[in-house]
Amino acid sequence: MDDTDHALIAELRRDGRAAISDLADRLSMSRATVRARMERLIERGEIAGFTVLTRSDVSAAPVRAIMLIGIEGKGAERTMARLAGIPAVLAVHSTNGKWDLIVDLGAQSLSELDEVIFRIRNIDGVMTSETNLLLSTRRAGRK
C-alpha cells in the first residue's frame, strides 16, 4: 500500500458511505482512480469490509469507564461471573500484569456509575481497583 491507499482508507474510516465522487474530490483524484484503488484494496484483503455505527452504539450508556481490578487468590472465574450479572458491565477482560481484570462500564449518569463502582468494590475477592472515565471515544478512523 502506498500513501494514496492509506489516504483513501483514512477517508473511508471517516465516512464509509462516502460517494466515490466525494472521495475523489477530497483526495484530488479521478473517480475512476478511486474506484480502481478501492476494488484493488478489497480484492487484496486490505479492506475486509464496511460497518455502521448506530445511535445505540453511541448513546445507550453516555457515561463510560474502564475499571481495573485486582483479585484475591484464584477467584477470577467467580468474580467474572458476578460482574457479568451487573447490567452496567459491558465487557469483562482477563489480562496479565498488575491488574487481573479490566471491566468496561456504561451508565446513564455519574451517580449511577458511582453506585456500580461501589457495588463492584464490595464483591468478595476484589482486593483493589482503579477506575478511569472515558471522556471521548474514537473508533478506528472515525471522527
C-alpha positions as CSV (number, residue, x, y, z in Angstrom):
1,M,0.0,0.0,0.0
2,D,1.2,3.5,-0.8
3,D,0.4,6.8,0.7
4,T,-2.6,7.3,-1.6
5,D,-4.1,4.0,-0.5
6,H,-3.6,5.0,3.2
7,A,-5.2,8.3,2.5
8,L,-8.2,6.6,0.8
9,I,-8.6,4.2,3.7
10,A,-8.4,7.1,6.2
11,E,-11.2,8.9,4.3
12,L,-13.3,5.7,4.3
13,R,-12.8,5.3,8.0
14,R,-14.2,8.8,8.4
15,D,-17.2,8.1,6.3
16,G,-17.6,4.5,4.9
17,R,-20.6,5.6,3.0
18,A,-18.9,8.5,1.1
19,A,-19.7,8.6,-2.6
20,I,-16.8,7.9,-4.9
21,S,-17.1,11.4,-6.3
22,D,-16.7,12.9,-2.8
23,L,-13.7,10.7,-2.1
24,A,-12.2,11.7,-5.4
25,D,-12.7,15.4,-4.6
26,R,-11.2,15.1,-1.1
27,L,-8.2,13.2,-2.4
28,S,-7.7,15.2,-5.6
29,M,-8.1,12.1,-7.8
30,S,-10.3,11.0,-10.6
31,R,-13.4,8.8,-9.7
32,A,-12.0,6.0,-11.9
33,T,-8.8,6.0,-9.9
34,V,-10.6,5.9,-6.6
35,R,-12.9,3.1,-7.8
36,A,-9.9,1.1,-9.1
37,R,-7.9,1.5,-5.9
38,M,-10.9,0.6,-3.8
39,E,-11.5,-2.6,-5.8
40,R,-7.8,-3.5,-5.6
41,L,-7.8,-2.9,-1.8
42,I,-10.9,-5.1,-1.4
43,E,-9.5,-7.8,-3.7
44,R,-6.2,-7.9,-1.8
45,G,-8.0,-8.0,1.5
46,E,-6.7,-4.7,2.7
47,I,-10.3,-3.6,3.1
48,A,-12.1,-6.5,4.8
49,G,-15.5,-4.9,5.0
50,F,-17.6,-1.9,5.9
51,T,-19.5,-1.3,9.0
52,V,-22.2,1.0,10.5
53,L,-22.3,2.9,13.8
54,T,-25.9,3.1,15.2
55,R,-27.4,5.6,17.6
56,S,-27.5,3.0,20.3
57,D,-23.7,2.4,19.9
58,V,-23.0,5.9,21.0
59,S,-25.9,6.8,23.3
60,A,-27.0,3.7,25.2
61,A,-24.6,4.4,28.0
62,P,-23.3,8.0,27.8
63,V,-21.1,7.7,30.9
64,R,-18.4,5.2,30.2
65,A,-15.4,4.0,32.3
66,I,-12.8,1.3,32.4
67,M,-12.2,-0.3,35.8
68,L,-9.0,-2.2,36.5
69,I,-9.4,-4.9,39.2
70,G,-7.0,-6.8,41.3
71,I,-8.4,-10.1,42.7
72,E,-7.5,-12.1,45.7
73,G,-6.2,-15.6,45.1
74,K,-7.7,-17.7,42.3
75,G,-11.2,-16.2,42.3
76,A,-11.1,-14.7,38.8
77,E,-13.9,-17.0,37.4
78,R,-16.2,-16.4,40.3
79,T,-15.6,-12.7,40.2
80,M,-16.1,-12.6,36.4
81,A,-19.4,-14.4,36.8
82,R,-20.6,-11.9,39.4
83,L,-19.5,-9.0,37.2
84,A,-21.4,-10.4,34.2
85,G,-24.6,-10.1,36.2
86,I,-24.3,-6.4,36.6
87,P,-26.2,-4.6,33.8
88,A,-23.7,-1.7,33.7
89,V,-20.9,-4.1,32.9
90,L,-20.5,-4.1,29.2
91,A,-17.5,-6.4,29.0
92,V,-15.0,-8.2,31.3
93,H,-11.5,-8.9,30.1
94,S,-8.9,-11.1,31.8
95,T,-5.4,-9.7,31.4
96,N,-1.9,-10.0,32.6
97,G,0.3,-7.6,34.5
98,K,-0.6,-5.6,37.6
99,W,-4.4,-6.0,37.1
100,D,-6.3,-9.2,36.8
101,L,-9.4,-7.9,35.1
102,I,-10.4,-4.9,33.0
103,V,-14.1,-4.1,33.1
104,D,-15.8,-1.9,30.5
105,L,-18.6,0.0,32.3
106,G,-21.5,2.0,30.9
107,A,-24.1,4.1,32.9
108,Q,-26.7,6.8,32.4
109,S,-25.1,9.2,34.9
110,L,-22.1,9.7,37.1
111,S,-24.2,8.9,40.2
112,E,-25.2,5.6,38.6
113,L,-21.6,4.9,37.7
114,D,-20.6,5.6,41.3
115,E,-23.2,3.1,42.6
116,V,-21.8,0.4,40.2
117,I,-18.2,1.1,41.2
118,F,-19.2,0.8,44.9
119,R,-21.1,-2.5,44.2
120,I,-18.1,-4.0,42.3
121,R,-15.7,-3.0,45.1
122,N,-17.9,-4.9,47.5
123,I,-17.7,-8.2,45.6
124,D,-15.9,-10.9,47.6
125,G,-12.4,-11.3,46.2
126,V,-12.0,-7.8,44.8
127,M,-8.9,-6.5,46.6
128,T,-8.1,-3.3,44.7
129,S,-9.4,-1.3,41.8
130,E,-8.7,1.8,39.7
131,T,-11.4,3.4,37.6
132,N,-10.9,5.8,34.7
133,L,-13.6,7.7,33.0
134,L,-13.7,7.6,29.2
135,L,-14.1,11.2,28.1
136,S,-14.3,10.6,24.3
137,T,-14.0,7.6,22.0
138,R,-12.6,7.5,18.6
139,R,-13.2,4.2,16.8
140,A,-10.6,3.4,14.1
141,G,-10.8,6.1,11.5
142,R,-14.0,7.8,12.7
143,K,-14.2,11.5,13.7
